Amino acid sequence: MSRSRQAAQLARQLTGATGAEVTLTHDTGACWTLAWTDGPTREEMRAHLDTALASPRHSELRDRKFDLARGLSQRAWAARAIASRRKGTLMDAVAAGAADHRALGVPLPRLGRQTADRTHEYYALHRHLDTLLETTSRPQLADLPEDEPLIAELLAAGTSVHPATGRSVCSEYDMAAALLAAEQAPAADQPPTLTAVRDPQET
C-alpha cells in the first residue's frame, strides 16, 4: 500500500479514536503535518499516533516525522474562560500575572494598534487562557451544563461585524475585553448572568 493511502487511513483512524477531525498533509521530504481542532491535547494525540504507528497497517509511515498542529476554536476559548471564572481562578491568575510583569518592569507589547484596554491585565488574561487551552483535553466542552448560556453570552460579547466584509466575526481579544470590563465594573453595573457565575461547590 502506498504511503499516501496509509496516511489517509491513519487520519481516519485517529479521527475515530479521538473524536476530532484529523488531517495529515505531506510537507516535504519525510515531514508530515497532523492537524486537528480542539479535541485531545498534543500529548494525548502523540500517544494515539504512536499507538497507531505500531500497527503493520501503517508500516510505511513509521520513519516519518509528524509535526502536531492543534487549532483552537473561539468556543474553546470561551468555555475555558467561563469555567475558570466560575471556579474563581480567572481573576486571581490575571492579578498575579499583571503584578509580576509590573514588578519586573516588563513593557506592554507594541504590536499593532495599541488601545486603552491592552493592559497588563489584558495580556495576563490571555496567558492564563493559553495555558488552560494547551493543557485541557476537549476544551470546547462546557464543564457544567450551567456554563452553556454564559459561554454563549461571552461568544456574543466577542462578536462584531467586520467593516470590510460585513460578516460577523468572533474574537478572543474582544471576549477578553468583555470579561475584564465585567470584572472591573461596579457591581450594580455588571451583567447579572456573568456576575452570578461561581462554582456551586464553593457555595
Number of C-alpha atoms within 10 A of each C-alpha: 9 9 12 14 12 16 21 14 15 21 21 16 16 20 16 12 13 16 13 17 15 21 17 20 16 14 12 8 8 11 14 18 16 22 19 21 18 24 24 21 19 17 13 13 22 16 12 16 19 12 11 19 17 12 10 10 14 18 14 16 20 14 10 12 14 20 15 18 13 17 10 18 16 16 20 23 25 28 26 25 25 25 21 22 20 19 14 15 13 20 18 13 18 22 14 13 20 20 15 14 16 13 9 9 9 11 9 13 11 9 6 6 6 11 8 5 16 16 15 20 22 18 20 22 24 17 15 19 23 14 10 17 22 16 14 16 17 18 24 21 18 19 14 10 9 12 20 16 12 21 24 14 16 26 22 15 18 22 16 14 11 11 8 6 8 9 11 12 13 20 17 20 15 17 22 25 18 17 22 16 13 17 15 11 11 9 11 8 10 15 12 11 10 19 15 11 18 17 15 9 6 8 5
